[in-house]
Amino acid sequence: MTAPPSPDASEPTMTHPPGPIAGFEDWPEAVRRLGRSKGHNTASGLLAQALGVPAPISTPTVAIRRTRRVNGVQLQDLEWQLPYGPPTRAFLLRPTQTEGILPGVLWLHCHGGNKWLGAERLIDAGTETAEEVTALQQNLYSGHAAANDLARAGFAVLVHDSFSWGSRRFLLDPPPARVAEDLSAQRALWREEGVRPTPALEYNTAAALHEHTVAKTAGLLGTSYAGMVAFEDLAALDILRALPDVDGNRVGVGGFSGGGGRALVLSALAP
């Protein structure tokens, strides 16, 4: 019997192409396990059914990663784990000059064609604020950090990374095959125009090409892109209402652009 030939180290190693939902491989099973939200009345139930919002979960445990002070605001870096995907990053802001229980605001970030950044676009972290955050605030928010403004006005403000943004973004390096093909064409155009793309520009370009994959996957799972975003916003609202220094009976939601749309959906779904 002849022994099989030993592998040649010079031959290329076969590798599996990157998955279309890299970083969220546990998402399909989690959605199946969670089931569907029934809403809290007839109207919210119909909306939850139309969007395929997963059933609510127990309020996630929140870890405080860091606390600092910036221009009259106490800023805390928070983190919690949802039933799928990477941990959610969030920020809690409150005025430094005010003690006791405060009314709460859940402020929701926009789409902005920028999935590299999440909730950090809404805060002023002082000297630690990244240049790309400052640029986005100048371009979209007239230079304001909305969460800091609201905190200085006397609110406890929670902002969090939504599904597929910031800490909750899909892994697209390397990108799935279809995204890679279109991204390669865009890179060729950048070279021709003398553009040197930043990691953020590379990611945001890939993420724009990848959105339809996320939406299609959500549909196959019996939910929707908007339904998944609403599910995560509902979890954040529960966290805000449960914080010891927040009056859970005095809580509002709001946001700019896509965040405003999310606020309307959340207002309809939340009891």
DRENPA-3360 file (N, C-alpha, C; in nm, 2 decimals, always signed):
BEGIN
1 = MTAPPSPD = +0.09/-0.12/+0.00/+0.00/+0.00/+0.00/+0.09/+0.12/+0.00 ~ +0.06/+0.22/-0.09/+0.14/+0.34/-0.10/+0.08/+0.45/-0.01 ~ +0.17/+0.51/+0.07/+0.12/+0.61/+0.16/+0.08/+0.74/+0.08 ~ -0.02/+0.81/+0.12/-0.06/+0.93/+0.05/+0.05/+1.04/+0.06 ~ +0.06/+1.12/-0.05/+0.17/+1.22/-0.05/+0.15/+1.32/+0.06 ~ +0.26/+1.36/+0.12/+0.25/+1.46/+0.23/+0.22/+1.60/+0.17 ~ +0.15/+1.68/+0.24/+0.11/+1.81/+0.19/+0.23/+1.90/+0.16 ~ +0.23/+1.97/+0.05/+0.33/+2.06/+0.01/+0.31/+2.19/+0.07;
9 = ASEPTMTH = +0.41/+2.24/+0.15/+0.40/+2.36/+0.22/+0.38/+2.48/+0.12 ~ +0.42/+2.46/+0.00/+0.42/+2.57/-0.10/+0.28/+2.59/-0.16 ~ +0.19/+2.48/-0.14/+0.06/+2.49/-0.19/-0.03/+2.58/-0.10 ~ -0.12/+2.66/-0.16/-0.21/+2.74/-0.08/-0.30/+2.66/+0.01 ~ -0.32/+2.71/+0.12/-0.41/+2.65/+0.22/-0.56/+2.69/+0.19 ~ -0.65/+2.59/+0.18/-0.79/+2.63/+0.16/-0.85/+2.69/+0.28 ~ -0.91/+2.80/+0.27/-0.98/+2.87/+0.39/-1.12/+2.89/+0.35 ~ -1.21/+2.89/+0.46/-1.35/+2.92/+0.44/-1.37/+3.07/+0.42;
17 = PPGPIAGF = -1.45/+3.11/+0.32/-1.48/+3.25/+0.31/-1.55/+3.31/+0.43 ~ -1.53/+3.44/+0.46/-1.59/+3.50/+0.58/-1.75/+3.48/+0.57 ~ -1.81/+3.46/+0.68/-1.95/+3.44/+0.69/-2.02/+3.58/+0.67 ~ -2.15/+3.57/+0.62/-2.22/+3.70/+0.60/-2.26/+3.77/+0.72 ~ -2.26/+3.70/+0.84/-2.30/+3.77/+0.97/-2.19/+3.75/+1.07 ~ -2.07/+3.77/+1.03/-1.95/+3.75/+1.12/-1.96/+3.84/+1.24 ~ -1.94/+3.78/+1.35/-1.95/+3.85/+1.48/-2.09/+3.83/+1.54 ~ -2.18/+3.78/+1.46/-2.32/+3.76/+1.51/-2.37/+3.62/+1.47;
25 = EDWPEAVR = -2.28/+3.52/+1.47/-2.31/+3.39/+1.44/-2.42/+3.33/+1.53 ~ -2.43/+3.38/+1.65/-2.53/+3.33/+1.74/-2.66/+3.40/+1.73 ~ -2.67/+3.50/+1.64/-2.80/+3.57/+1.62/-2.92/+3.49/+1.58 ~ -2.90/+3.40/+1.48/-3.02/+3.32/+1.44/-3.08/+3.24/+1.55 ~ -2.99/+3.17/+1.62/-3.04/+3.08/+1.73/-3.11/+3.16/+1.84 ~ -3.05/+3.28/+1.87/-3.11/+3.36/+1.98/-3.25/+3.41/+1.94 ~ -3.26/+3.45/+1.81/-3.40/+3.50/+1.77/-3.50/+3.38/+1.78 ~ -3.46/+3.26/+1.74/-3.55/+3.15/+1.75/-3.59/+3.12/+1.89;
33 = RLGRSKGH = -3.49/+3.13/+1.98/-3.51/+3.10/+2.12/-3.60/+3.21/+2.19 ~ -3.58/+3.33/+2.15/-3.65/+3.44/+2.22/-3.80/+3.44/+2.19 ~ -3.84/+3.40/+2.07/-3.98/+3.42/+2.03/-4.02/+3.56/+1.99 ~ -4.14/+3.59/+1.98/-4.19/+3.72/+1.94/-4.26/+3.80/+2.05 ~ -4.24/+3.93/+2.04/-4.31/+4.02/+2.14/-4.45/+4.03/+2.10 ~ -4.54/+4.03/+2.21/-4.68/+4.04/+2.19/-4.73/+4.18/+2.21 ~ -4.64/+4.27/+2.25/-4.67/+4.41/+2.28/-4.75/+4.42/+2.41 ~ -4.78/+4.54/+2.45/-4.85/+4.56/+2.58/-5.00/+4.60/+2.56;
41 = NTASGLLA = -5.04/+4.63/+2.44/-5.18/+4.65/+2.41/-5.20/+4.61/+2.26 ~ -5.32/+4.63/+2.21/-5.35/+4.58/+2.07/-5.26/+4.66/+1.97 ~ -5.25/+4.79/+1.98/-5.18/+4.86/+1.88/-5.03/+4.83/+1.89 ~ -4.97/+4.82/+2.01/-4.83/+4.79/+2.01/-4.80/+4.65/+1.97 ~ -4.90/+4.56/+1.99/-4.89/+4.42/+1.95/-4.89/+4.41/+1.80 ~ -4.97/+4.49/+1.73/-4.97/+4.49/+1.59/-4.84/+4.54/+1.53 ~ -4.78/+4.65/+1.59/-4.66/+4.70/+1.55/-4.54/+4.60/+1.57 ~ -4.54/+4.54/+1.69/-4.44/+4.44/+1.72/-4.45/+4.32/+1.62;
49 = QALGVPAP = -4.57/+4.28/+1.59/-4.59/+4.17/+1.49/-4.54/+4.21/+1.35 ~ -4.57/+4.33/+1.31/-4.53/+4.38/+1.18/-4.38/+4.39/+1.17 ~ -4.31/+4.43/+1.27/-4.16/+4.44/+1.27/-4.09/+4.32/+1.31 ~ -4.17/+4.22/+1.36/-4.10/+4.10/+1.41/-4.01/+4.12/+1.53 ~ -4.05/+4.20/+1.62/-3.97/+4.24/+1.74/-3.96/+4.11/+1.83 ~ -3.83/+4.07/+1.86/-3.82/+3.96/+1.95/-3.88/+3.99/+2.09 ~ -3.92/+3.88/+2.16/-3.98/+3.90/+2.29/-3.88/+3.97/+2.39 ~ -3.93/+4.05/+2.48/-3.85/+4.12/+2.58/-3.77/+4.02/+2.66;
57 = ISTPTVAI = -3.65/+4.07/+2.71/-3.57/+3.99/+2.80/-3.56/+4.06/+2.94 ~ -3.51/+3.98/+3.04/-3.49/+4.04/+3.17/-3.38/+4.15/+3.15 ~ -3.40/+4.26/+3.23/-3.30/+4.37/+3.22/-3.16/+4.32/+3.23 ~ -3.08/+4.35/+3.13/-2.94/+4.30/+3.14/-2.86/+4.36/+3.25 ~ -2.76/+4.29/+3.30/-2.67/+4.33/+3.40/-2.57/+4.44/+3.34 ~ -2.56/+4.55/+3.41/-2.47/+4.66/+3.35/-2.34/+4.66/+3.43 ~ -2.23/+4.67/+3.35/-2.10/+4.68/+3.41/-2.05/+4.83/+3.38 ~ -2.00/+4.89/+3.49/-1.95/+5.03/+3.48/-1.80/+5.01/+3.45;
65 = RRTRRVNG = -1.75/+5.05/+3.33/-1.61/+5.03/+3.29/-1.53/+5.15/+3.33 ~ -1.59/+5.27/+3.35/-1.51/+5.39/+3.37/-1.60/+5.50/+3.41 ~ -1.55/+5.59/+3.50/-1.62/+5.71/+3.54/-1.53/+5.83/+3.53 ~ -1.57/+5.94/+3.47/-1.49/+6.06/+3.45/-1.58/+6.19/+3.45 ~ -1.52/+6.30/+3.46/-1.59/+6.43/+3.46/-1.54/+6.51/+3.34 ~ -1.64/+6.57/+3.27/-1.61/+6.65/+3.15/-1.70/+6.77/+3.15 ~ -1.65/+6.89/+3.18/-1.72/+7.01/+3.16/-1.86/+7.01/+3.23 ~ -1.87/+6.98/+3.36/-1.99/+6.98/+3.43/-2.08/+6.86/+3.42;
73 = VQLQDLEW = -2.02/+6.75/+3.36/-2.10/+6.63/+3.33/-2.02/+6.51/+3.39 ~ -2.08/+6.42/+3.46/-2.02/+6.29/+3.50/-2.05/+6.20/+3.39 ~ -1.95/+6.14/+3.33/-1.96/+6.05/+3.22/-1.91/+5.91/+3.26 ~ -2.00/+5.81/+3.24/-1.97/+5.67/+3.27/-1.97/+5.59/+3.15 ~ -1.87/+5.51/+3.13/-1.87/+5.41/+3.02/-1.93/+5.28/+3.07 ~ -2.04/+5.24/+3.01/-2.11/+5.12/+3.05/-2.10/+5.01/+2.94 ~ -2.14/+4.89/+2.99/-2.14/+4.77/+2.89/-2.24/+4.67/+2.94 ~ -2.31/+4.61/+2.85/-2.40/+4.50/+2.89/-2.40/+4.40/+2.77;
81 = QLPYGPPT = -2.45/+4.27/+2.81/-2.45/+4.17/+2.71/-2.59/+4.13/+2.67 ~ -2.62/+4.13/+2.55/-2.75/+4.09/+2.50/-2.74/+3.94/+2.46 ~ -2.85/+3.87/+2.42/-2.84/+3.73/+2.40/-2.76/+3.69/+2.28 ~ -2.71/+3.78/+2.20/-2.63/+3.75/+2.08/-2.54/+3.86/+2.05 ~ -2.43/+3.83/+1.98/-2.34/+3.93/+1.93/-2.25/+3.98/+2.04 ~ -2.16/+4.08/+2.01/-2.07/+4.13/+2.11/-2.13/+4.22/+2.22 ~ -2.06/+4.25/+2.32/-2.12/+4.34/+2.43/-2.16/+4.47/+2.37 ~ -2.27/+4.53/+2.43/-2.31/+4.66/+2.39/-2.24/+4.77/+2.47;
89 = RAFLLRPT = -2.18/+4.87/+2.41/-2.12/+4.98/+2.47/-2.22/+5.09/+2.49 ~ -2.22/+5.16/+2.60/-2.31/+5.27/+2.62/-2.24/+5.38/+2.71 ~ -2.31/+5.49/+2.72/-2.26/+5.60/+2.81/-2.37/+5.66/+2.89 ~ -2.35/+5.68/+3.02/-2.45/+5.74/+3.10/-2.39/+5.88/+3.15 ~ -2.47/+5.98/+3.13/-2.43/+6.12/+3.16/-2.53/+6.18/+3.26 ~ -2.47/+6.25/+3.36/-2.56/+6.33/+3.45/-2.48/+6.45/+3.49 ~ -2.56/+6.56/+3.54/-2.49/+6.68/+3.58/-2.41/+6.65/+3.71 ~ -2.29/+6.71/+3.72/-2.21/+6.69/+3.83/-2.26/+6.77/+3.95;
97 = QTEGILPG = -2.33/+6.88/+3.93/-2.37/+6.97/+4.04/-2.51/+6.93/+4.10 ~ -2.57/+6.82/+4.05/-2.70/+6.78/+4.10/-2.69/+6.64/+4.16 ~ -2.75/+6.63/+4.28/-2.75/+6.50/+4.35/-2.89/+6.45/+4.35 ~ -2.91/+6.32/+4.38/-3.04/+6.26/+4.40/-3.09/+6.20/+4.27 ~ -3.22/+6.17/+4.27/-3.29/+6.11/+4.16/-3.32/+6.21/+4.05 ~ -3.29/+6.17/+3.93/-3.31/+6.26/+3.81/-3.41/+6.19/+3.71 ~ -3.48/+6.28/+3.64/-3.56/+6.23/+3.52/-3.46/+6.17/+3.42 ~ -3.50/+6.08/+3.34/-3.41/+6.01/+3.25/-3.44/+6.04/+3.10;
105 = VLWLHCHG = -3.34/+6.04/+3.02/-3.36/+6.05/+2.87/-3.28/+5.94/+2.81 ~ -3.34/+5.86/+2.72/-3.27/+5.77/+2.63/-3.26/+5.84/+2.50 ~ -3.14/+5.88/+2.46/-3.12/+5.96/+2.34/-3.06/+5.86/+2.23 ~ -3.12/+5.86/+2.12/-3.08/+5.75/+2.02/-3.01/+5.81/+1.90 ~ -2.89/+5.75/+1.87/-2.81/+5.81/+1.76/-2.87/+5.79/+1.62 ~ -2.82/+5.87/+1.53/-2.87/+5.86/+1.39/-2.80/+5.75/+1.32 ~ -2.85/+5.73/+1.19/-2.78/+5.64/+1.10/-2.66/+5.71/+1.05 ~ -2.68/+5.82/+0.97/-2.57/+5.91/+0.93/-2.48/+5.85/+0.83;
113 = GNKWLGAE = -2.51/+5.73/+0.78/-2.42/+5.66/+0.69/-2.28/+5.62/+0.75 ~ -2.29/+5.62/+0.89/-2.16/+5.59/+0.96/-2.19/+5.49/+1.07 ~ -2.15/+5.36/+1.04/-2.17/+5.25/+1.14/-2.04/+5.23/+1.21 ~ -1.93/+5.29/+1.17/-1.80/+5.28/+1.25/-1.82/+5.34/+1.39 ~ -1.89/+5.45/+1.39/-1.92/+5.52/+1.52/-2.06/+5.48/+1.57 ~ -2.07/+5.47/+1.70/-2.21/+5.44/+1.76/-2.25/+5.56/+1.84 ~ -2.27/+5.54/+1.97/-2.32/+5.64/+2.06/-2.22/+5.75/+2.09 ~ -2.09/+5.72/+2.07/-1.99/+5.82/+2.10/-2.01/+5.95/+2.02;
121 = RLIDAGTE = -2.09/+5.94/+1.91/-2.12/+6.06/+1.83/-2.20/+6.16/+1.91 ~ -2.27/+6.12/+2.01/-2.36/+6.20/+2.09/-2.29/+6.26/+2.21 ~ -2.17/+6.23/+2.24/-2.11/+6.28/+2.37/-1.98/+6.36/+2.34 ~ -1.95/+6.44/+2.44/-1.82/+6.52/+2.44/-1.74/+6.45/+2.55 ~ -1.63/+6.39/+2.51/-1.54/+6.32/+2.60/-1.42/+6.40/+2.63 ~ -1.43/+6.53/+2.61/-1.32/+6.62/+2.64/-1.20/+6.60/+2.55 ~ -1.09/+6.60/+2.60/-0.97/+6.58/+2.52/-0.96/+6.44/+2.45 ~ -1.04/+6.35/+2.50/-1.04/+6.21/+2.44/-1.14/+6.20/+2.33;
129 = TAEEVTAL = -1.21/+6.30/+2.29/-1.30/+6.29/+2.18/-1.22/+6.28/+2.05 ~ -1.25/+6.17/+1.98/-1.18/+6.14/+1.85/-1.21/+6.25/+1.75 ~ -1.12/+6.27/+1.66/-1.14/+6.37/+1.55/-1.26/+6.33/+1.46 ~ -1.28/+6.21/+1.44/-1.39/+6.17/+1.35/-1.52/+6.19/+1.42 ~ -1.53/+6.19/+1.55/-1.65/+6.22/+1.63/-1.67/+6.37/+1.62 ~ -1.57/+6.45/+1.64/-1.58/+6.60/+1.63/-1.63/+6.64/+1.49 ~ -1.58/+6.57/+1.39/-1.62/+6.60/+1.25/-1.76/+6.57/+1.23 ~ -1.81/+6.46/+1.28/-1.95/+6.42/+1.26/-2.04/+6.52/+1.33;
137 = QQNLYSGH = -2.00/+6.55/+1.45/-2.08/+6.65/+1.53/-2.09/+6.78/+1.45 ~ -1.98/+6.83/+1.40/-1.99/+6.95/+1.32/-2.07/+6.94/+1.20 ~ -2.07/+6.83/+1.13/-2.14/+6.81/+1.00/-2.29/+6.79/+1.03 ~ -2.33/+6.72/+1.13/-2.46/+6.67/+1.15/-2.54/+6.74/+1.27 ~ -2.46/+6.78/+1.37/-2.53/+6.83/+1.49/-2.49/+6.98/+1.53 ~ -2.44/+7.05/+1.43/-2.40/+7.19/+1.45/-2.30/+7.20/+1.56 ~ -2.22/+7.10/+1.58/-2.11/+7.10/+1.67/-2.15/+7.07/+1.81 ~ -2.27/+7.02/+1.83/-2.32/+6.99/+1.97/-2.30/+6.85/+2.00;
145 = AAANDLAR = -2.28/+6.82/+2.13/-2.28/+6.68/+2.18/-2.42/+6.68/+2.26 ~ -2.52/+6.62/+2.20/-2.65/+6.63/+2.25/-2.67/+6.57/+2.39 ~ -2.60/+6.46/+2.42/-2.61/+6.40/+2.55/-2.55/+6.49/+2.66 ~ -2.44/+6.55/+2.63/-2.39/+6.64/+2.73/-2.48/+6.76/+2.76 ~ -2.54/+6.82/+2.65/-2.63/+6.93/+2.67/-2.75/+6.89/+2.75 ~ -2.80/+6.77/+2.73/-2.92/+6.73/+2.81/-2.88/+6.70/+2.95 ~ -2.76/+6.64/+2.97/-2.72/+6.62/+3.11/-2.70/+6.75/+3.19 ~ -2.64/+6.85/+3.13/-2.63/+6.98/+3.19/-2.76/+7.05/+3.22;
153 = AGFAVLVH = -2.86/+7.01/+3.14/-3.00/+7.06/+3.17/-3.07/+6.99/+3.28 ~ -3.01/+6.89/+3.34/-3.06/+6.82/+3.46/-3.12/+6.68/+3.44 ~ -3.08/+6.62/+3.33/-3.13/+6.48/+3.31/-3.01/+6.38/+3.32 ~ -3.05/+6.26/+3.36/-2.97/+6.14/+3.34/-2.99/+6.09/+3.20 ~ -2.88/+6.09/+3.12/-2.89/+6.06/+2.98/-2.82/+5.93/+2.95 ~ -2.89/+5.83/+2.89/-2.83/+5.71/+2.84/-2.82/+5.71/+2.69 ~ -2.70/+5.68/+2.64/-2.69/+5.66/+2.49/-2.62/+5.53/+2.47 ~ -2.66/+5.45/+2.37/-2.60/+5.32/+2.35/-2.58/+5.29/+2.20;
161 = DSFSWGSR = -2.49/+5.20/+2.17/-2.47/+5.15/+2.04/-2.58/+5.06/+2.00 ~ -2.64/+5.09/+1.88/-2.75/+5.01/+1.84/-2.70/+4.89/+1.75 ~ -2.79/+4.80/+1.72/-2.77/+4.68/+1.64/-2.70/+4.72/+1.51 ~ -2.58/+4.68/+1.49/-2.49/+4.70/+1.37/-2.42/+4.83/+1.37 ~ -2.42/+4.90/+1.48/-2.34/+5.03/+1.49/-2.23/+5.01/+1.60 ~ -2.12/+5.08/+1.59/-2.02/+5.09/+1.69/-1.98/+4.95/+1.75 ~ -1.99/+4.93/+1.88/-1.95/+4.80/+1.94/-2.04/+4.69/+1.89 ~ -2.15/+4.72/+1.83/-2.25/+4.62/+1.78/-2.24/+4.60/+1.63;
169 = RFLLDPPP = -2.13/+4.64/+1.57/-2.11/+4.63/+1.42/-2.07/+4.49/+1.39 ~ -2.11/+4.45/+1.26/-2.06/+4.32/+1.21/-1.92/+4.33/+1.17 ~ -1.85/+4.21/+1.17/-1.71/+4.21/+1.13/-1.70/+4.20/+0.98 ~ -1.64/+4.30/+0.92/-1.63/+4.30/+0.77/-1.49/+4.31/+0.72 ~ -1.40/+4.26/+0.80/-1.26/+4.25/+0.75/-1.20/+4.11/+0.78 ~ -1.20/+4.03/+0.68/-1.23/+4.05/+0.54/-1.38/+4.05/+0.52 ~ -1.43/+4.11/+0.42/-1.58/+4.12/+0.39/-1.63/+3.99/+0.33 ~ -1.76/+3.97/+0.33/-1.82/+3.86/+0.26/-1.80/+3.88/+0.11;
177 = ARVAEDLS = -1.81/+3.77/+0.03/-1.77/+3.77/-0.11/-1.84/+3.88/-0.19 ~ -1.97/+3.90/-0.18/-2.04/+4.00/-0.26/-2.00/+4.14/-0.22 ~ -1.98/+4.16/-0.09/-1.93/+4.29/-0.04/-1.79/+4.32/-0.09 ~ -1.71/+4.21/-0.09/-1.57/+4.23/-0.13/-1.56/+4.27/-0.27 ~ -1.64/+4.22/-0.36/-1.64/+4.25/-0.50/-1.67/+4.40/-0.52 ~ -1.77/+4.45/-0.46/-1.81/+4.59/-0.48/-1.70/+4.68/-0.41 ~ -1.65/+4.64/-0.30/-1.55/+4.71/-0.22/-1.42/+4.72/-0.30 ~ -1.39/+4.62/-0.37/-1.27/+4.62/-0.46/-1.28/+4.73/-0.57;
185 = AQRALWRE = -1.40/+4.74/-0.62/-1.42/+4.84/-0.73/-1.41/+4.98/-0.67 ~ -1.46/+5.00/-0.55/-1.45/+5.13/-0.48/-1.31/+5.16/-0.45 ~ -1.23/+5.06/-0.40/-1.09/+5.09/-0.37/-1.01/+5.13/-0.50 ~ -1.05/+5.07/-0.61/-0.98/+5.11/-0.74/-1.02/+5.25/-0.77 ~ -1.14/+5.29/-0.75/-1.18/+5.43/-0.77/-1.10/+5.53/-0.68 ~ -1.09/+5.49/-0.55/-1.01/+5.57/-0.46/-0.87/+5.59/-0.51 ~ -0.81/+5.48/-0.55/-0.67/+5.49/-0.60/-0.66/+5.59/-0.72 ~ -0.76/+5.58/-0.81/-0.76/+5.66/-0.92/-0.77/+5.81/-0.89;
193 = EGVRPTPA = -0.85/+5.83/-0.78/-0.88/+5.97/-0.74/-0.77/+6.02/-0.63 ~ -0.68/+5.93/-0.60/-0.58/+5.97/-0.50/-0.63/+5.98/-0.36 ~ -0.74/+5.91/-0.33/-0.79/+5.90/-0.19/-0.73/+5.79/-0.11 ~ -0.69/+5.82/+0.01/-0.63/+5.72/+0.10/-0.74/+5.70/+0.21 ~ -0.82/+5.60/+0.19/-0.93/+5.58/+0.29/-0.88/+5.54/+0.43 ~ -0.95/+5.60/+0.53/-0.92/+5.57/+0.67/-0.99/+5.43/+0.70 ~ -0.96/+5.37/+0.81/-1.03/+5.25/+0.85/-1.18/+5.27/+0.86 ~ -1.22/+5.39/+0.91/-1.36/+5.43/+0.92/-1.43/+5.43/+0.79;
201 = LEYNTAAA = -1.37/+5.50/+0.69/-1.42/+5.51/+0.55/-1.43/+5.37/+0.49 ~ -1.33/+5.29/+0.51/-1.33/+5.15/+0.45/-1.45/+5.08/+0.51 ~ -1.47/+5.09/+0.65/-1.57/+5.01/+0.71/-1.71/+5.06/+0.67 ~ -1.73/+5.19/+0.67/-1.86/+5.25/+0.64/-1.90/+5.21/+0.50 ~ -1.81/+5.21/+0.41/-1.83/+5.17/+0.27/-1.88/+5.03/+0.26 ~ -1.81/+4.94/+0.33/-1.84/+4.80/+0.34/-1.98/+4.78/+0.41 ~ -2.00/+4.85/+0.51/-2.12/+4.84/+0.59/-2.25/+4.88/+0.51 ~ -2.23/+4.98/+0.42/-2.34/+5.02/+0.34/-2.37/+4.91/+0.24;
209 = LHEHTVAK = -2.27/+4.85/+0.19/-2.29/+4.74/+0.09/-2.35/+4.61/+0.16 ~ -2.33/+4.60/+0.29/-2.37/+4.49/+0.37/-2.51/+4.50/+0.43 ~ -2.56/+4.62/+0.43/-2.69/+4.64/+0.50/-2.80/+4.55/+0.44 ~ -2.80/+4.53/+0.31/-2.91/+4.44/+0.25/-2.89/+4.30/+0.30 ~ -2.77/+4.25/+0.33/-2.75/+4.12/+0.38/-2.81/+4.11/+0.52 ~ -2.79/+4.21/+0.60/-2.84/+4.21/+0.74/-3.00/+4.21/+0.73 ~ -3.05/+4.29/+0.64/-3.20/+4.30/+0.63/-3.26/+4.17/+0.58 ~ -3.19/+4.10/+0.48/-3.24/+3.98/+0.43/-3.23/+3.87/+0.53;
217 = TAGLLGTS = -3.12/+3.87/+0.61/-3.11/+3.77/+0.71/-3.21/+3.78/+0.82 ~ -3.24/+3.91/+0.86/-3.35/+3.93/+0.95/-3.48/+3.88/+0.90 ~ -3.51/+3.91/+0.78/-3.64/+3.86/+0.72/-3.65/+3.71/+0.72 ~ -3.54/+3.64/+0.69/-3.54/+3.49/+0.69/-3.56/+3.44/+0.83 ~ -3.52/+3.52/+0.93/-3.54/+3.48/+1.07/-3.68/+3.52/+1.13 ~ -3.76/+3.58/+1.04/-3.89/+3.62/+1.09/-3.90/+3.75/+1.16 ~ -3.79/+3.83/+1.15/-3.79/+3.96/+1.22/-3.75/+4.06/+1.11 ~ -3.70/+4.17/+1.14/-3.66/+4.28/+1.04/-3.55/+4.36/+1.10;
225 = YAGMVAFE = -3.48/+4.43/+1.02/-3.38/+4.52/+1.07/-3.43/+4.61/+1.17 ~ -3.55/+4.68/+1.14/-3.61/+4.77/+1.24/-3.65/+4.70/+1.37 ~ -3.70/+4.57/+1.35/-3.74/+4.50/+1.47/-3.62/+4.47/+1.56 ~ -3.50/+4.44/+1.50/-3.39/+4.41/+1.59/-3.34/+4.54/+1.66 ~ -3.34/+4.65/+1.59/-3.30/+4.77/+1.65/-3.40/+4.81/+1.76 ~ -3.53/+4.79/+1.74/-3.63/+4.82/+1.84/-3.61/+4.73/+1.97 ~ -3.58/+4.60/+1.94/-3.55/+4.51/+2.05/-3.44/+4.56/+2.14 ~ -3.33/+4.60/+2.08/-3.22/+4.65/+2.16/-3.25/+4.79/+2.22;
233 = DLAALDIL = -3.33/+4.87/+2.16/-3.37/+5.00/+2.22/-3.46/+4.97/+2.34 ~ -3.54/+4.87/+2.33/-3.63/+4.84/+2.45/-3.54/+4.79/+2.57 ~ -3.44/+4.71/+2.54/-3.35/+4.67/+2.65/-3.28/+4.79/+2.71 ~ -3.24/+4.88/+2.63/-3.17/+5.00/+2.68/-3.26/+5.08/+2.77 ~ -3.39/+5.10/+2.72/-3.49/+5.17/+2.80/-3.51/+5.11/+2.93 ~ -3.52/+4.97/+2.94/-3.54/+4.90/+3.07/-3.42/+4.93/+3.16 ~ -3.30/+4.93/+3.10/-3.18/+4.96/+3.18/-3.18/+5.10/+3.24 ~ -3.22/+5.20/+3.16/-3.23/+5.33/+3.21/-3.33/+5.34/+3.32;
241 = RALPDVDG = -3.45/+5.29/+3.30/-3.55/+5.30/+3.40/-3.52/+5.23/+3.53 ~ -3.43/+5.13/+3.52/-3.39/+5.05/+3.64/-3.27/+5.11/+3.72 ~ -3.20/+5.21/+3.66/-3.09/+5.27/+3.73/-3.13/+5.33/+3.86 ~ -3.05/+5.32/+3.97/-3.09/+5.36/+4.10/-3.11/+5.51/+4.11 ~ -3.04/+5.59/+4.03/-3.05/+5.74/+4.04/-3.14/+5.80/+3.93 ~ -3.23/+5.71/+3.87/-3.32/+5.76/+3.77/-3.46/+5.74/+3.82 ~ -3.55/+5.84/+3.80/-3.69/+5.82/+3.83/-3.75/+5.75/+3.71 ~ -3.78/+5.62/+3.73/-3.83/+5.54/+3.62/-3.97/+5.58/+3.57;
249 = NRVGVGGF = -4.04/+5.66/+3.64/-4.17/+5.71/+3.60/-4.16/+5.85/+3.52 ~ -4.04/+5.90/+3.51/-4.01/+6.02/+3.44/-3.90/+6.00/+3.34 ~ -3.93/+5.93/+3.23/-3.83/+5.90/+3.13/-3.88/+5.93/+2.99 ~ -3.80/+6.00/+2.91/-3.83/+6.03/+2.78/-3.73/+5.97/+2.68 ~ -3.77/+5.96/+2.55/-3.68/+5.91/+2.45/-3.68/+6.01/+2.33 ~ -3.57/+6.02/+2.26/-3.56/+6.11/+2.15/-3.44/+6.08/+2.07 ~ -3.43/+6.15/+1.96/-3.31/+6.13/+1.87/-3.32/+6.21/+1.75 ~ -3.21/+6.22/+1.67/-3.20/+6.29/+1.55/-3.21/+6.19/+1.43;
257 = SGGGGRAL = -3.28/+6.23/+1.33/-3.29/+6.16/+1.20/-3.34/+6.01/+1.23 ~ -3.25/+5.92/+1.19/-3.29/+5.78/+1.22/-3.32/+5.75/+1.37 ~ -3.25/+5.83/+1.45/-3.27/+5.81/+1.60/-3.41/+5.86/+1.63 ~ -3.46/+5.97/+1.56/-3.59/+6.01/+1.58/-3.70/+5.91/+1.54 ~ -3.67/+5.84/+1.43/-3.76/+5.74/+1.39/-3.76/+5.62/+1.49 ~ -3.65/+5.59/+1.54/-3.64/+5.49/+1.65/-3.72/+5.53/+1.77 ~ -3.71/+5.66/+1.80/-3.78/+5.71/+1.92/-3.93/+5.69/+1.91 ~ -3.98/+5.72/+1.79/-4.12/+5.70/+1.76/-4.17/+5.55/+1.78;
265 = VLSALAP = -4.09/+5.46/+1.72/-4.12/+5.32/+1.73/-4.11/+5.28/+1.88 ~ -4.01/+5.32/+1.95/-3.99/+5.28/+2.09/-4.11/+5.34/+2.17 ~ -4.15/+5.46/+2.14/-4.26/+5.52/+2.22/-4.39/+5.43/+2.20 ~ -4.41/+5.38/+2.08/-4.53/+5.30/+2.05/-4.52/+5.16/+2.11 ~ -4.40/+5.10/+2.12/-4.38/+4.97/+2.17/-4.37/+4.96/+2.32 ~ -4.31/+5.07/+2.39/-4.28/+5.06/+2.53/-4.41/+5.09/+2.61 ~ -4.44/+5.01/+2.72/-4.55/+5.03/+2.80/-4.54/+5.15/+2.89;
% end
